[in-house]
Amino acid sequence: MGALSVANVNLSFVGEIRDLTGGKTGTAEIVQLQSSDGLKAEVSIQQFTDGEIHVRLTEFLSPPPPKYSHLDRNGTMTVQTREHDGKKVALLRALRPGGQPHATLNMVTLEELDELLGENAKSWLEQLGFEVGTWAGINPKAGKFKESIAVAVTPEKMNLLVLPWTLTRVIALMKNLGKSTVDLA
């Protein structure tokens, strides 16, 4: 696929790994990420033989700036398969300050995504081939977070999920997206 960029982050698709380790088997497409503020990392789109799919930080390629230190623990995007058409669906949640001493995944609005991207995020995602809507609208099996923003994409374009992952994880941390509006008390 080559190279893409999101805001101030450059992404390079560098290859695929087969036979993942850690007790599960599957494949992963590897993406190297470099931000303008010094983050160098490897992200993978992991597809396991049991059907699980994740977009997650695989490893830091250099010591991360402090604001990214929890990205490996809190930044995984879980991807599901929509039964009626096979599209890959994902809930968009952003890393932001909440009720913990480190950033956690919380609801994000389209307006906040626009601010993070610096342009209309819904149009940008749709131009890439994503279907954009609420979690309940995108995923008929939605249980929680029904009104949260979500995306769907064809299996052939599943690797593009690294773009909204980067926007809602890396860029949200880079631009210090405001605190969660969820009352944790």
Secondary structure, DSSP 8 states (H G I E B T S, - for coil): --EEEETTEEEEEEEEEES-SSS--EEEEEEEEEETTS-EEEEEEEEETTS-EEEEEEEESS---GGGTTHHHH--EEEEE-TTT--EEEE-EEEE--SSSS-EEEE--HHHHHHHHTS-HHHHHHHHT-EEEEHHHH-TT--S-TTSEEEEE-GGGGGGGHHHHHIIIIIHHHTT---------
